Amino acid sequence: MGEPMHHATVNRVAESFAPAKINLTLHVTGQRADGYHTLDSLVMFADVGDHVRATAAPQTSLHVVGPTAHSVPKGEDNLVLKAAALMGVSAALTLEKYLPVAAGIGGGASDAAATIRALSELSGRPIPGDLWTLGADVPVCAAGVGAARMAGIGDLVTPVHGLPALHAVLVNPKIPVLTGEVFRRLKNRNNPAMPDTPPVGTGAAGLIAWLSGMRNDLQEAAIECEPIINQVFTSLQVTPGCLLTRMSGSGGTCFGLYGDEETAASAAGRLSEAYPSWWITATQLNS
């Protein structure tokens, strides 16, 4: 699985954070001849996520720990191992897994991007330019730029500067939603892109007002796949102070946006009491 590390390597251990990726908008703008869908999405990253640790080793191995470790794909389907193969660097990898899988918040993609960053730090090798081959969300997760607009098939990533941090609650009913299945059920693949730029300098209230006019074009198809997503929406909408609800990615994680940290934390507390089996967390989305 790539070349063994040389003894001259400066770093013997590298660690990287893999934050949850939240699609504040997700417009599906077309489908190419090769089957890939083109997207236009405003992405921010949460302060919750997974952790990747890479240690120099003669051959690659992966150890997965953490509360959602049991649901991580094994073998060659694992994106951390695919990322290591793409980098061509051997290492003993540990993935500390907290995010739910197949949840629309880029857990696997963010893990892959964190692996790429850690192995680049470990080996001194540059980050490859073809990260989109690992999945549409990997380039935006690897960019490490905070808020960003991802377009094309995920390969066009543009930083968006000057956005305020947002206070959010993420809710996932712990039922995997398969991206391929959602796209198969998508009725309209040619939808308008976002306007050129989100408003800057209007504060959180201005940004949330602008977001309310945007869409997630996969929402309806995801609800068809897993009707419980509708219940997630309803549960968020009735929490005091909730300003906007939307699904992230291909689901089934939905987010609610709130005016301040305290209101978000209170909503997360109420929801956790009402739905103890769901994955629920208050978080800050950072720009």
C-alpha positions in Angstrom: 0.0 0.0 0.0 2.6 2.5 -1.0 6.2 3.1 -0.1 7.3 2.5 3.5 8.3 5.7 5.4 11.9 6.6 5.5 13.7 7.0 8.8 14.5 10.6 7.9 10.9 11.6 8.1 10.5 14.6 10.4 7.1 13.6 11.8 6.5 10.1 13.1 2.9 10.8 14.1 0.4 13.2 12.6 -3.2 13.9 13.8 -6.0 15.6 11.9 -9.6 16.6 12.8 -12.4 15.5 10.5 -15.2 18.0 11.1 -18.8 17.3 10.1 -19.6 19.0 6.7 -22.9 20.8 6.5 -24.5 21.6 3.2 -26.4 24.8 4.0 -27.7 24.7 0.4 -27.5 21.9 -2.1 -28.7 22.7 -5.7 -28.5 19.8 -8.2 -27.8 21.7 -11.5 -27.5 18.8 -14.0 -26.1 15.4 -14.9 -23.1 14.8 -17.1 -22.8 12.2 -19.9 -20.6 10.1 -17.5 -23.4 9.9 -14.9 -21.9 12.3 -12.4 -24.3 15.0 -11.1 -23.2 18.6 -11.0 -23.9 20.5 -7.8 -23.8 24.0 -6.4 -23.6 24.0 -2.6 -22.6 26.4 0.2 -20.7 24.4 2.8 -19.7 25.2 6.4 -18.0 22.9 8.9 -19.1 22.0 12.4 -17.0 21.9 15.6 -17.9 18.3 16.0 -16.3 15.4 14.1 -14.0 12.5 14.0 -10.2 12.3 14.6 -7.5 10.6 12.4 -4.1 9.6 13.8 -1.3 8.4 11.4 1.9 6.8 12.6 4.8 5.9 10.3 4.7 2.1 9.6 6.1 -0.3 7.0 2.6 -1.2 5.9 -0.8 0.3 6.1 -3.3 -0.7 8.8 -6.5 0.8 10.1 -7.9 0.6 13.6 -11.4 2.1 14.2 -12.5 3.1 17.7 -15.3 5.4 19.1 -19.0 5.3 19.5 -20.0 4.8 15.8 -17.0 2.6 15.0 -19.2 -0.5 14.4 -20.9 1.1 11.4 -17.8 2.0 9.5 -17.3 0.1 6.2 -14.5 -2.5 6.3 -11.9 -3.4 3.7 -11.5 -1.7 0.4 -14.8 0.3 0.7 -13.3 2.2 3.5 -12.5 5.8 2.5 -9.6 6.2 4.9 -7.8 3.2 3.3 -8.7 4.6 -0.2 -7.2 7.9 0.8 -4.0 6.2 2.0 -3.7 4.3 -1.3 -4.2 7.5 -3.3 -1.4 9.2 -1.2 0.9 6.2 -1.7 2.1 6.4 1.9 2.1 3.5 4.4 1.1 4.2 7.9 -0.7 2.7 10.9 -4.0 4.7 11.0 -6.4 5.1 13.9 -9.9 6.6 13.2 -11.8 7.8 16.2 -15.4 7.8 14.9 -18.1 9.9 16.5 -20.2 11.0 13.4 -23.0 8.7 12.2 -22.3 7.1 8.8 -24.4 7.6 5.5 -25.7 10.7 7.2 -25.2 13.5 4.7 -22.6 15.3 6.8 -19.6 14.0 4.9 -18.3 11.8 7.7 -16.4 9.4 5.4 -15.3 12.2 3.1 -14.0 14.3 6.0 -12.2 11.2 7.4 -10.6 10.7 4.0 -9.6 14.3 3.8 -8.1 14.2 7.3 -6.2 11.1 6.4 -4.8 12.9 3.3 -3.7 15.9 5.5 -2.1 13.6 8.1 -0.2 11.5 5.6 0.9 14.7 3.8 2.3 16.0 7.1 3.9 12.6 7.9 5.6 12.2 4.5 6.1 15.7 3.1 4.2 14.7 0.0 1.8 17.2 -1.6 -2.0 16.7 -1.5 -3.0 15.2 -4.8 -5.2 17.2 -7.2 -7.7 14.3 -8.0 -9.4 14.0 -4.7 -12.8 14.0 -6.3 -12.1 10.4 -7.4 -12.6 9.5 -3.7 -16.1 11.2 -3.7 -17.7 14.5 -4.4 -17.3 15.8 -0.8 -13.6 15.0 -0.4 -12.2 18.1 -2.2 -14.2 20.6 -0.1 -13.3 18.7 3.1 -9.6 18.7 2.2 -9.4 22.4 1.3 -9.5 23.3 5.0 -10.9 26.8 4.1 -13.9 27.1 6.4 -17.0 28.2 4.5 -16.8 27.3 0.8 -18.8 26.9 -2.3 -18.5 23.6 -4.0 -19.6 23.2 -7.6 -19.1 21.0 -10.6 -18.9 17.4 -9.4 -17.3 18.6 -6.2 -14.0 19.4 -7.8 -14.6 23.2 -7.9 -14.1 24.6 -4.4 -14.1 28.4 -3.8 -13.6 29.8 -0.3 -16.4 32.1 0.9 -14.9 34.8 3.2 -16.7 37.0 5.7 -19.6 34.8 6.7 -20.7 34.8 10.4 -20.6 31.7 12.5 -23.9 30.0 12.9 -25.4 28.2 15.9 -27.0 24.9 14.9 -28.4 21.6 16.1 -27.7 18.5 14.1 -30.2 15.7 14.3 -29.8 12.2 12.7 -32.3 9.4 13.4 -29.5 6.8 13.1 -30.9 5.3 9.9 -28.4 5.2 7.0 -29.5 7.0 3.8 -27.7 5.8 0.7 -26.7 8.6 -1.6 -27.1 6.4 -4.7 -30.7 5.5 -3.8 -31.5 9.2 -3.2 -30.1 10.3 -6.6 -32.1 7.4 -8.3 -35.3 8.8 -6.9 -34.5 12.4 -7.8 -37.2 13.7 -10.2 -35.6 16.8 -11.5 -31.8 16.9 -12.2 -31.7 20.3 -13.8 -32.3 23.0 -11.2 -31.1 26.6 -10.9 -27.7 27.3 -9.3 -27.3 29.6 -6.3 -27.1 33.3 -6.8 -23.5 34.4 -7.2 -22.6 35.1 -3.6 -24.3 34.8 -0.2 -24.6 38.1 1.6 -21.5 39.2 3.6 -21.7 41.7 6.5 -25.4 41.2 7.3 -24.7 39.0 10.3 -26.2 35.7 11.1 -29.8 37.0 10.7 -29.1 38.2 7.2 -27.4 35.0 6.2 -30.2 32.8 7.5 -32.8 35.0 5.7 -30.9 34.5 2.5 -30.5 30.7 3.1 -34.3 30.4 3.6 -34.7 31.2 -0.1 -32.2 28.5 -1.1 -32.8 24.7 -1.4 -31.6 21.2 -0.9 -32.8 19.5 -4.1 -32.3 16.0 -2.6 -34.6 16.6 0.3 -37.8 15.2 -1.3 -36.1 12.1 -2.7 -34.4 11.4 0.7 -37.8 11.6 2.5 -39.1 9.1 -0.1 -36.3 6.8 0.9 -36.6 7.2 4.6 -39.9 8.9 5.7 -38.5 9.3 9.3 -36.6 12.4 7.9 -40.0 14.2 7.9 -40.3 13.5 11.6 -36.8 14.9 12.2 -37.8 18.1 10.4 -41.0 18.4 12.5 -39.1 17.8 15.7 -36.6 20.6 14.9 -39.2 23.1 13.7 -41.2 23.1 17.0 -38.1 23.9 19.1 -38.2 27.4 20.5 -36.1 29.9 18.5 -35.6 27.7 15.5 -35.1 30.0 12.5 -34.5 27.5 9.6 -34.5 23.8 9.1 -33.0 21.9 6.2 -31.4 18.6 5.4 -27.7 18.3 4.8 -26.3 16.5 1.8 -28.3 13.4 0.8 -29.6 13.0 4.4 -30.8 11.9 6.8 -29.1 14.5 9.1 -31.1 17.7 9.3 -30.1 20.9 11.0 -31.9 23.7 12.7 -30.3 27.2 12.9 -30.7 29.4 16.0 -29.9 33.0 17.0 -27.4 32.1 19.7 -25.6 29.3 21.4 -27.9 29.1 24.5 -31.0 28.6 22.3 -29.3 25.9 20.3 -28.1 24.1 23.4 -31.6 24.3 24.9 -33.2 22.8 21.7 -30.6 20.0 21.7 -31.4 19.2 25.3 -35.2 19.0 24.6 -34.7 16.9 21.5 -32.3 14.5 23.3 -35.0 13.9 26.0 -37.7 13.4 23.5 -35.7 11.2 21.1 -33.0 9.4 23.2 -32.1 6.9 20.4 -31.3 9.7 17.8 -27.9 11.3 17.3 -28.4 15.0 18.4 -25.7 17.6 19.0 -25.6 21.4 19.3 -22.7 22.9 17.4 -21.2 26.0 15.9 -20.8 26.1 12.1 -17.5 28.0 11.5 -16.7 30.3 8.6 
